[in-house]
């Protein structure tokens, strides 16, 4: 029996990134040199980074050459990106290595054993992240038995934000060897500096998700195998990869599931941690939750919810499997985890491949109370993981969520209660246009305008209503084609709302600027009314004529349903451009007219009688 869920209309969610790009896809944006790094300085910096000493070397198997006086040299973004792309990633040598690492007390402590092959350039590049109070400490590096002293080398720093950034070392190596073996130990103050990742979201990705420093390597041939040791009841979530358990193995290589350090990771501790594995629709699921929460009834209910959503999303997008592997973590202390991790209370988090959701009493109760959250976060595997769209991503994701939800609850509840409540909230908000909430104008987590109820609500709920209207305009088949084409064209790249509009017009075959302009750039919504209603009987039939007016002059096809005395109804599609007149011949006497009976268009609602006909604008 369906149980009325706890209604959480304000479903706060977090998306970590827009899409997951491979290292080879990364490109630098062109910017002007900063004021603190004049052209003369940056040119010298780049030259010194890529030069090798011409002095005669001693005949020892290996020797490092150090400058007389080590210096810290600042790089601007342009120089850092140029060096990264044209030198760091284009070395002739490649690295294979093994990292054994333990996470304890908020710190990764690792040992990295590596082999450098085809070392013919004689310059070894090293990179690491830095922070004002320390981030990555490389305690020692020894290559072919010779210690490398990083403190005696020049450092080339690219400060990204508030004293944090990336620094490079260029080590001139005197050797006749082309194969070098080495070992390094290091510490990463992960927990203390975790939030730095949000300010260091650059396309320069350093090291693995367990090291955060790197030896340069040809991107086509490297291979790093990591074996982590994690505390009990602890998981390490890596965006775009999945969830790592204690003792598992993570392989970084060009042909692995993960090629380079992710742009987001998080430690998750779940009391009495246990797991359940199953397969649905050709995809593998691993579900983590407390051992005492596992029941056959709850797991079957979870499978049922997932199967429903996967079927709906696959049908709407034409993409049945956006990924081959899903991880879901049901966290009994989710609210505390969210607050401590992000500084606010989320309702669900998607790390692209891993969903973290609240757990409440038992799995059946959890699914009843947080079904919307599950549907939403799952939807981000299509819009977010498979293809990124910036802040616009929440709109199609919420649309998918509502489509799944409408098929899981009674129709009268969905339309007459849930969507009515959503619609009332959207109509009442006049502070933001939709475009303001998706263009990054207020995209700072700390900006109270963006995360006020009003701005959040417009993005998350007016947006899906716009897509419902678009579907009614273009038709189901064209709409599914739009979704499919958008996802395919934007797969593995960065898109935004402008790409969605462009592709919508291409698939539809006509200009849609008028549609998106009236919905994106105004705080108003349609305000329909029915006037000048007339009924005449002609034998066994009735002629009905009435006029629909829109006080806000939207141009939209409007669904209209006329109920008759015999209990039957007739559906009509009426183009309203400010006003429209409807004339129908009906087989029985009309008793009720409903405008927008299935909540296709967000509009001002009203009910009244006119000429003995009940009028409802829904």
C-alpha positions as CSV (number, residue, x, y, z in Angstrom):
1,X,0.0,0.0,0.0
2,X,1.3,3.5,-0.9
3,X,2.0,5.6,2.1
4,X,1.9,9.4,1.8
5,X,5.6,10.5,2.1
6,X,7.0,13.3,4.1
7,X,6.8,16.1,1.7
8,X,10.1,17.8,1.2
9,X,9.6,20.4,-1.5
10,X,12.8,22.1,-0.8
11,X,15.1,19.2,-1.7
12,X,18.6,20.6,-1.3
13,X,21.2,18.7,-3.3
14,X,24.8,19.1,-4.2
15,X,26.4,18.3,-7.5
16,X,30.2,18.1,-7.3
17,X,31.2,18.9,-10.8
18,X,29.8,19.2,-14.3
19,X,30.8,16.1,-16.1
20,X,34.0,14.0,-15.8
21,X,36.8,14.7,-18.3
22,X,39.8,12.7,-19.1
23,X,43.3,14.2,-18.7
24,X,43.7,14.3,-22.4
25,X,40.6,16.4,-22.8
26,X,41.9,19.2,-20.6
27,X,42.5,22.5,-22.2
28,X,43.8,25.8,-20.8
29,X,41.8,29.0,-21.0
30,X,43.7,32.0,-22.4
31,X,44.0,34.8,-19.9
32,X,46.1,37.9,-19.6
33,X,49.3,37.8,-17.4
34,X,48.6,39.0,-13.9
35,X,49.9,42.3,-12.6
36,X,52.2,40.5,-10.2
37,X,53.8,38.5,-13.0
38,X,55.0,40.8,-15.8
39,X,55.8,39.4,-19.2
40,X,59.5,39.7,-18.6
41,X,59.3,37.6,-15.4
42,X,57.0,35.0,-16.8
43,X,59.1,34.5,-19.9
44,X,62.2,33.9,-17.8
45,X,60.2,31.6,-15.6
46,X,59.1,29.4,-18.5
47,X,62.5,29.3,-20.0
48,X,64.1,28.2,-16.7
49,X,61.5,25.6,-16.2
50,X,62.2,23.9,-19.5
51,X,66.0,24.2,-19.7
52,X,68.7,21.7,-18.9
53,X,72.2,22.5,-17.8
54,X,74.9,22.2,-20.5
55,X,77.7,21.8,-18.0
56,X,79.8,18.6,-18.1
57,X,78.5,16.0,-15.8
58,X,80.4,13.7,-13.6
59,X,80.6,10.1,-14.6
60,X,78.6,8.8,-11.6
61,X,75.5,6.7,-12.4
62,X,73.2,9.5,-11.3
63,X,73.6,13.0,-9.9
64,X,71.2,15.8,-9.3
65,X,72.3,19.4,-10.1
66,X,71.2,22.1,-7.7
67,X,71.2,25.9,-8.2
68,X,73.5,27.9,-6.0
69,X,70.7,29.9,-4.4
70,X,67.2,28.2,-4.6
71,X,64.4,30.6,-5.4
72,X,60.6,30.7,-5.4
73,X,59.4,32.0,-8.8
74,X,55.8,33.0,-9.3
75,X,53.9,31.9,-12.4
76,X,50.6,33.3,-13.7
77,X,47.8,31.2,-15.1
78,X,48.9,31.5,-18.7
79,X,52.5,30.3,-18.1
80,X,51.4,27.5,-15.7
81,X,48.9,26.1,-18.2
82,X,51.4,26.4,-21.1
83,X,54.1,24.6,-19.1
84,X,51.6,21.9,-17.9
85,X,50.3,21.1,-21.4
86,X,53.5,21.6,-23.5
87,X,56.1,20.2,-21.1
88,X,54.8,18.3,-18.1
89,X,52.5,16.2,-20.1
90,X,54.8,15.8,-23.1
91,X,57.9,14.3,-21.5
92,X,59.4,11.3,-23.4
93,X,59.5,9.2,-20.2
94,X,56.7,7.4,-18.4
95,X,56.2,6.2,-14.8
96,X,55.0,2.9,-13.4
97,X,54.6,2.7,-9.7
98,X,52.9,1.3,-6.6
99,X,51.6,3.4,-3.7
100,X,50.8,1.9,-0.3
101,X,49.0,4.5,1.7
102,X,47.3,4.7,5.1
103,X,44.6,7.2,6.1
104,X,44.7,8.0,9.8
105,X,43.7,11.1,11.9
106,X,42.8,13.0,8.8
107,X,46.2,12.4,7.0
108,X,47.3,10.2,4.2
109,X,50.7,8.7,4.8
110,X,52.1,7.0,1.7
111,X,55.1,5.1,0.3
112,X,55.5,5.4,-3.5
113,X,57.8,2.9,-5.2
114,X,58.3,3.9,-8.9
115,X,60.2,3.2,-12.1
116,X,60.8,5.8,-14.7
117,X,61.2,4.3,-18.2
118,X,62.8,6.0,-21.3
119,X,64.4,8.7,-19.3
120,X,66.2,10.5,-22.2
121,X,65.3,14.2,-21.5
122,X,67.6,14.5,-18.5
123,X,65.1,16.8,-16.8
124,X,62.7,15.4,-14.2
125,X,59.6,17.4,-13.4
126,X,57.8,17.1,-10.1
127,X,54.5,18.9,-9.1
128,X,52.6,19.1,-5.9
129,X,49.8,21.2,-4.2
130,X,50.7,23.7,-1.6
131,X,48.7,25.6,1.1
132,X,49.5,28.4,3.6
133,X,49.7,26.0,6.5
134,X,51.0,23.0,4.7
135,X,49.3,20.4,2.5
136,X,51.6,17.9,0.9
137,X,54.9,17.0,2.5
138,X,57.2,14.9,0.4
139,X,59.5,13.6,3.2
140,X,62.1,12.1,1.0
141,X,62.7,11.0,-2.6
142,X,65.5,8.6,-3.5
143,X,66.3,7.7,-7.1
144,X,68.8,4.9,-7.8
145,X,69.9,5.2,-4.2
146,X,70.6,9.0,-4.4
147,X,68.5,11.3,-2.2
148,X,66.8,14.2,-3.9
149,X,66.6,17.3,-1.8
150,X,63.6,19.4,-2.9
151,X,64.5,22.3,-0.6
152,X,67.6,22.9,-2.6
153,X,65.7,23.3,-5.9
154,X,64.0,26.3,-7.5
155,X,60.2,26.2,-7.1
156,X,57.8,27.6,-9.7
157,X,54.5,28.5,-8.1
158,X,51.1,29.1,-9.5
159,X,48.9,30.5,-6.7
160,X,45.3,29.8,-7.5
161,X,43.5,31.1,-4.4
162,X,44.4,32.6,-1.1
163,X,47.9,31.3,-0.8
164,X,47.1,27.9,-2.2
165,X,48.0,26.4,-5.5
166,X,50.4,24.2,-7.5
167,X,54.2,24.3,-7.5
168,X,56.6,22.7,-10.0
169,X,60.2,21.5,-9.7
170,X,62.5,21.0,-12.7
171,X,65.3,18.7,-11.7
172,X,68.4,18.5,-13.9
173,X,69.6,14.9,-13.7
174,X,73.1,13.8,-14.9
175,X,72.9,10.1,-15.8
176,X,73.4,7.7,-18.6
177,X,70.6,5.5,-17.4
178,X,67.3,5.5,-19.2
179,X,65.5,3.4,-16.6
180,X,65.4,4.9,-13.1
181,X,64.0,3.3,-9.9
182,X,63.1,5.2,-6.9
183,X,61.0,5.5,-3.7
184,X,59.4,8.3,-1.9
185,X,57.4,8.8,1.3
186,X,54.9,11.6,1.9
187,X,52.1,12.9,4.0
188,X,48.9,14.7,2.9
189,X,47.0,16.7,5.4
190,X,43.8,15.8,3.7
191,X,41.1,16.6,6.3
192,X,42.6,19.9,7.2
193,X,42.8,21.0,3.5
194,X,39.8,19.2,2.0
195,X,37.9,22.3,1.3
196,X,40.8,23.6,-0.8
197,X,39.6,21.4,-3.6
198,X,36.8,23.7,-4.3
199,X,39.2,26.6,-4.8
200,X,41.7,24.5,-6.7
201,X,39.3,23.3,-9.4
202,X,41.7,23.8,-12.2
203,X,42.2,21.5,-15.2
204,X,45.8,20.9,-13.9
205,X,45.3,17.7,-11.9
206,X,48.3,16.6,-9.8
207,X,48.9,13.0,-8.7
208,X,46.4,10.5,-7.5
209,X,43.6,10.9,-5.1
210,X,45.8,9.4,-2.4
211,X,49.0,11.4,-3.0
212,X,48.3,14.9,-4.5
213,X,51.8,15.2,-5.9
214,X,53.2,13.9,-9.2
215,X,56.2,12.8,-11.2
216,X,55.7,14.0,-14.8
217,X,54.9,11.1,-17.1
218,X,53.9,10.6,-20.7
219,X,50.0,10.5,-20.4
220,X,49.8,7.6,-22.8
221,X,51.9,5.1,-20.9
222,X,51.8,5.7,-17.1
223,X,50.4,3.2,-14.6
224,X,50.1,3.8,-10.8
225,X,48.6,1.1,-8.6
226,X,47.3,2.3,-5.2
227,X,46.5,0.1,-2.2
228,X,44.9,2.1,0.6
229,X,44.5,1.2,4.2
230,X,41.4,2.8,5.7
231,X,40.0,2.7,9.2
232,X,37.1,0.5,10.0
233,X,33.7,1.7,8.8
234,X,35.4,4.1,6.5
235,X,34.9,4.7,2.7
236,X,36.8,6.9,0.4
237,X,34.5,8.4,-2.3
238,X,36.2,9.5,-5.6
239,X,34.0,11.4,-8.0
240,X,33.7,9.8,-11.4
241,X,35.2,6.6,-10.1
242,X,33.3,5.2,-7.2
243,X,33.8,4.2,-3.6
244,X,37.0,2.7,-2.3
245,X,37.1,0.3,0.6
246,X,40.0,-0.7,2.9
247,X,42.4,-3.0,1.1
248,X,41.0,-2.5,-2.3
249,X,43.2,-1.6,-5.3
250,X,42.8,1.5,-7.5
251,X,44.7,1.6,-10.8
252,X,45.5,4.9,-12.5
253,X,46.3,4.5,-16.2
254,X,45.1,5.6,-19.6
255,X,42.9,2.5,-20.1
256,X,41.7,2.2,-16.5
257,X,38.4,3.3,-15.0
258,X,40.2,6.3,-13.5
259,X,43.0,8.1,-15.4
260,X,44.0,10.8,-13.0
261,X,43.2,12.6,-9.8
262,X,39.5,13.4,-9.5
263,X,38.3,16.9,-8.9
264,X,36.4,15.8,-5.8
265,X,36.9,13.2,-3.1
266,X,35.4,12.8,0.4
267,X,35.9,10.5,3.4
268,X,32.6,8.9,4.6
269,X,32.4,7.0,7.9
270,X,29.3,4.8,8.3
271,X,28.7,3.0,11.7
272,X,28.4,-0.8,11.4
273,X,29.2,-0.6,7.7
274,X,28.0,-3.4,5.5
275,X,27.3,-3.8,1.8
276,X,24.9,-5.4,-0.6
277,X,25.6,-6.1,-4.3
278,X,23.1,-6.6,-7.2
279,X,22.6,-6.0,-10.9
280,X,19.8,-4.1,-12.5
281,X,19.3,-3.4,-16.2
282,X,22.8,-4.4,-17.0
283,X,24.4,-2.1,-14.3
284,X,26.2,-3.2,-11.1
285,X,25.1,-1.7,-7.9
286,X,26.9,-1.7,-4.5
287,X,24.9,-0.4,-1.6
288,X,26.5,0.5,1.7
289,X,24.4,0.9,4.8
290,X,24.6,-0.2,8.5
291,X,24.5,-4.0,8.9
292,X,21.5,-3.8,11.1
293,X,19.6,-2.0,8.3
294,X,19.8,-4.8,5.8
295,X,16.5,-6.7,5.2
296,X,15.3,-8.5,2.1
297,X,12.1,-6.5,2.1
298,X,14.0,-3.2,2.2
299,X,16.5,-4.3,-0.5
300,X,13.7,-5.4,-2.8
301,X,11.9,-2.0,-2.3
302,X,15.2,-0.3,-3.2
303,X,15.5,-2.4,-6.4
304,X,12.0,-1.6,-7.3
305,X,12.5,2.2,-7.0
306,X,15.8,2.0,-8.9
307,X,14.3,-0.1,-11.7
308,X,11.4,2.4,-12.1
309,X,13.7,5.4,-12.3
310,X,16.2,3.6,-14.6
311,X,13.4,2.7,-17.0
312,X,11.9,6.2,-17.0
313,X,15.2,7.9,-17.5
314,X,16.4,5.5,-20.2
315,X,13.1,5.9,-22.1
316,X,13.3,9.7,-21.9
317,X,16.9,10.0,-22.9
318,X,17.5,7.0,-25.1
319,X,20.6,6.2,-22.9
320,X,19.9,3.1,-21.0
321,X,23.2,2.9,-19.1
322,X,25.0,6.2,-18.4
323,X,27.6,4.2,-16.4
324,X,28.2,0.5,-15.8
325,X,28.6,0.9,-12.0
326,X,26.7,2.6,-9.2
327,X,27.5,3.0,-5.6
328,X,24.9,4.1,-3.0
329,X,25.7,5.0,0.6
330,X,22.8,5.3,3.0
331,X,24.2,7.3,5.9
332,X,22.4,7.3,9.3
333,X,24.4,10.4,10.3
334,X,24.0,12.1,6.9
335,X,22.8,15.5,8.3
336,X,25.9,15.8,10.5
337,X,28.2,14.6,7.7
338,X,26.7,17.1,5.3
339,X,27.0,20.0,7.8
340,X,30.5,19.2,8.8
341,X,31.7,18.5,5.2
342,X,30.0,21.4,3.4
343,X,28.8,23.8,6.0
344,X,25.2,23.4,5.3
345,X,22.5,20.7,5.3
346,X,22.1,19.0,2.0
347,X,19.4,16.4,1.2
348,X,21.5,14.2,-1.0
349,X,24.9,14.3,-2.7
350,X,26.0,12.8,-6.0
351,X,29.7,12.3,-6.6
352,X,29.1,11.0,-10.2
353,X,29.1,7.3,-9.7
354,X,28.4,7.4,-5.9
355,X,25.2,8.6,-4.3
356,X,25.2,9.6,-0.6
357,X,21.7,9.7,0.9
358,X,20.2,10.0,4.4
359,X,19.1,6.9,6.2
360,X,16.1,6.9,8.6
361,X,15.1,4.1,10.9
362,X,14.8,1.4,8.3
363,X,15.2,1.1,4.6
364,X,11.4,1.2,3.8
365,X,11.0,4.3,5.9
366,X,14.0,5.9,4.2
367,X,12.7,5.2,0.7
368,X,9.3,6.6,1.6
369,X,10.7,9.8,3.1
370,X,13.6,10.3,0.7
371,X,12.4,8.8,-2.5
372,X,12.6,12.2,-4.3
373,X,16.2,12.5,-3.2
374,X,17.1,9.1,-4.6
375,X,15.4,9.9,-7.9
376,X,17.1,13.3,-8.1
377,X,20.6,12.1,-7.3
378,X,20.2,9.1,-9.7
379,X,19.2,11.6,-12.4
380,X,22.5,13.3,-12.1
381,X,24.1,10.2,-13.6
382,X,22.6,11.4,-16.9
383,X,22.7,15.2,-16.4
384,X,25.9,15.8,-14.6
385,X,28.0,12.7,-14.9
386,X,27.3,11.6,-18.5
387,X,27.2,15.2,-19.6
388,X,27.8,18.4,-17.7
389,X,25.7,21.6,-18.0
390,X,26.9,23.9,-15.2
391,X,24.1,25.3,-13.0
392,X,21.5,24.4,-15.7
393,X,22.1,20.7,-14.8
394,X,19.5,20.9,-12.0
395,X,16.7,21.6,-14.3
396,X,16.7,18.4,-16.5
397,X,17.7,16.4,-13.4
398,X,14.6,17.6,-11.5
399,X,12.5,17.0,-14.6
400,X,13.6,13.3,-14.6
401,X,12.9,13.1,-10.8
402,X,9.4,14.4,-11.3
403,X,8.8,11.9,-14.2
404,X,9.8,9.0,-12.0
405,X,7.9,10.3,-9.0
406,X,4.7,10.7,-11.0
407,X,4.8,7.0,-11.8
408,X,5.4,5.9,-8.2
409,X,2.6,7.7,-6.4
410,X,-1.2,8.0,-7.0
411,X,-1.9,10.4,-9.8
412,X,-4.4,12.4,-7.8
413,X,-1.7,13.0,-5.1
414,X,0.9,13.9,-7.7
415,X,-1.2,16.4,-9.6
416,X,-3.7,17.7,-7.1
417,X,-1.3,18.0,-4.1
418,X,2.4,17.8,-4.9
419,X,2.5,19.7,-8.2
420,X,-0.1,22.2,-6.9
421,X,2.1,23.0,-3.9
422,X,5.2,23.3,-6.2
423,X,3.3,25.6,-8.5
424,X,2.0,27.9,-5.8
425,X,5.6,28.4,-4.5
426,X,6.9,29.2,-8.0
427,X,4.1,31.6,-8.8
428,X,4.6,33.5,-5.5
429,X,8.3,34.2,-6.1
430,X,9.0,37.5,-8.0
431,X,12.6,38.2,-6.9
432,X,14.4,36.2,-9.6
433,X,14.2,35.4,-13.2
434,X,15.1,31.8,-14.1
435,X,18.1,32.9,-16.1
436,X,19.6,34.6,-13.1
437,X,19.7,31.4,-11.1
438,X,21.5,29.3,-13.8
439,X,24.1,31.7,-15.3
440,X,26.4,31.9,-12.3
441,X,25.4,35.4,-11.3
442,X,24.9,34.1,-7.8
443,X,27.0,30.9,-7.9
444,X,28.9,31.3,-4.6
445,X,28.0,28.8,-1.9
446,X,28.2,31.6,0.6
447,X,26.0,34.0,-1.4
448,X,22.7,34.2,0.6
449,X,20.8,35.2,-2.5
450,X,21.6,32.1,-4.4
451,X,20.8,29.8,-1.5
452,X,17.8,31.7,-0.3
453,X,14.6,29.6,-0.6
454,X,13.4,31.8,-3.5
455,X,16.4,31.6,-5.8
456,X,16.9,27.9,-5.1
457,X,13.2,27.2,-5.8
458,X,13.1,28.9,-9.1
459,X,16.1,26.9,-10.4
460,X,14.9,23.6,-9.1
461,X,11.2,23.8,-9.8
462,X,10.4,26.5,-12.3
463,X,13.0,25.0,-14.5
464,X,11.4,21.5,-14.7
465,X,8.0,23.2,-15.4
466,X,9.7,25.0,-18.3
467,X,10.7,21.6,-19.7
468,X,7.2,20.2,-19.2
469,X,5.9,23.1,-21.3
470,X,8.6,22.5,-23.9
471,X,7.6,18.9,-24.2
472,X,3.9,19.9,-24.7
473,X,5.0,22.3,-27.3
474,X,7.3,20.1,-29.4
475,X,5.6,16.7,-28.7
476,X,6.9,13.6,-26.8
477,X,8.9,12.2,-29.7
478,X,10.8,15.4,-30.4
479,X,11.3,16.0,-26.7
480,X,12.9,12.6,-26.2
481,X,15.1,13.3,-29.3
482,X,16.2,16.6,-27.8
483,X,17.2,15.0,-24.5
484,X,19.1,12.2,-26.3
485,X,20.9,14.6,-28.7
486,X,21.8,17.0,-25.9
487,X,23.4,14.2,-23.8
488,X,25.2,12.7,-26.8
489,X,26.6,16.0,-28.1
490,X,27.6,17.1,-24.6
491,X,29.0,13.8,-23.4
492,X,32.5,14.2,-22.1
493,X,32.5,18.0,-22.6
494,X,31.2,21.2,-20.9
495,X,27.8,22.5,-22.0
496,X,25.4,25.0,-20.6
497,X,21.8,26.3,-21.2
498,X,22.8,27.9,-24.5
499,X,23.8,24.5,-25.9
500,X,20.5,23.1,-24.7
501,X,18.6,25.9,-26.5
502,X,20.7,25.4,-29.7
503,X,20.2,21.7,-29.8
504,X,16.4,22.0,-29.0
505,X,16.0,24.3,-32.0
506,X,18.0,22.0,-34.3
507,X,15.9,19.0,-33.3
508,X,12.6,20.9,-33.4
509,X,13.5,22.4,-36.8
510,X,12.4,25.9,-36.0
511,X,13.2,29.0,-33.9
512,X,12.4,28.6,-30.2
513,X,13.9,31.9,-28.9
514,X,10.4,33.3,-28.3
515,X,9.7,30.3,-26.0
516,X,12.9,30.4,-24.0
517,X,12.9,34.2,-23.8
518,X,9.5,34.5,-22.1
519,X,10.2,31.7,-19.7
520,X,13.9,32.5,-18.9
521,X,13.8,36.3,-18.7
522,X,10.8,37.3,-16.8
523,X,9.5,36.6,-13.3
524,X,5.9,36.4,-14.6
525,X,4.0,33.2,-15.4
526,X,0.8,32.8,-17.5
527,X,-2.3,34.1,-15.8
528,X,-5.2,32.5,-17.6
529,X,-8.9,33.3,-17.3
530,X,-12.0,32.2,-19.1
531,X,-14.5,34.8,-20.3
532,X,-17.4,35.2,-22.8
533,X,-18.7,31.6,-22.3
534,X,-21.8,30.5,-24.3
535,X,-23.6,27.1,-24.5
536,X,-26.3,26.3,-27.1
537,X,-28.1,23.0,-27.7
538,X,-28.6,21.7,-31.2
539,X,-30.6,18.5,-31.0
540,X,-28.5,15.8,-29.3
541,X,-25.3,18.0,-29.3
542,X,-24.1,21.1,-27.5
543,X,-22.1,23.9,-28.9
544,X,-19.6,25.4,-26.5
545,X,-17.8,28.7,-27.1
546,X,-15.5,30.5,-24.7
547,X,-12.5,32.8,-24.7
548,X,-9.2,32.2,-22.8
549,X,-7.3,35.4,-21.8
550,X,-3.7,35.5,-20.5
551,X,-3.1,38.7,-18.5
552,X,0.7,38.2,-18.9
553,X,0.6,37.6,-22.7
554,X,2.5,34.3,-22.9
555,X,2.5,32.6,-26.3
556,X,1.8,28.9,-25.5
557,X,-0.2,26.0,-26.6
558,X,-2.5,25.3,-23.6
559,X,-4.1,22.0,-22.7
560,X,-7.9,22.3,-22.1
561,X,-10.2,19.5,-20.8
562,X,-14.0,19.8,-21.0
563,X,-16.0,17.5,-18.7
564,X,-19.5,16.6,-19.7
565,X,-22.6,15.6,-17.7
566,X,-22.2,11.9,-18.7
567,X,-18.8,11.8,-16.9
568,X,-16.7,11.7,-20.1
569,X,-14.3,14.5,-21.1
570,X,-12.7,15.9,-24.3
571,X,-9.1,17.2,-24.4
572,X,-8.2,20.1,-26.7
573,X,-4.9,21.9,-27.4
574,X,-5.4,25.6,-27.7
575,X,-2.8,28.2,-28.9
576,X,-3.1,31.2,-26.6
577,X,-1.2,34.3,-27.7
578,X,-2.6,36.7,-25.2
579,X,-6.1,35.5,-26.1
580,X,-7.8,32.7,-27.9
581,X,-11.4,31.7,-28.7
582,X,-12.5,28.0,-28.4
583,X,-15.6,26.6,-30.2
584,X,-16.5,22.9,-29.8
585,X,-19.4,20.6,-30.6
586,X,-20.0,18.2,-27.8
587,X,-22.1,15.0,-27.5
588,X,-23.3,15.9,-24.1
589,X,-23.8,19.0,-21.9
590,X,-20.5,20.5,-20.6
591,X,-20.3,21.0,-16.9
592,X,-16.6,21.8,-16.2
593,X,-13.7,23.4,-18.0
594,X,-10.2,22.7,-16.7
595,X,-7.2,24.6,-18.1
596,X,-3.9,22.7,-17.7
597,X,-5.3,19.6,-16.0
598,X,-2.0,17.7,-15.9
599,X,0.2,20.6,-14.7
600,X,2.0,21.1,-18.0
601,X,2.4,24.9,-17.5
602,X,3.1,26.8,-14.3
603,X,0.4,29.4,-14.0
604,X,-1.8,31.4,-11.7
605,X,-4.5,29.1,-10.4
606,X,-8.2,30.0,-9.9
607,X,-11.6,28.4,-9.7
608,X,-15.0,30.0,-10.3
609,X,-18.4,29.6,-12.0
610,X,-19.4,31.1,-15.3
611,X,-22.8,30.5,-17.0
612,X,-23.3,27.4,-14.8
613,X,-20.0,26.0,-15.9
614,X,-17.3,25.3,-13.3
615,X,-14.0,26.8,-14.4
616,X,-10.7,25.6,-13.0
617,X,-7.3,27.0,-14.0
618,X,-5.0,24.3,-12.7
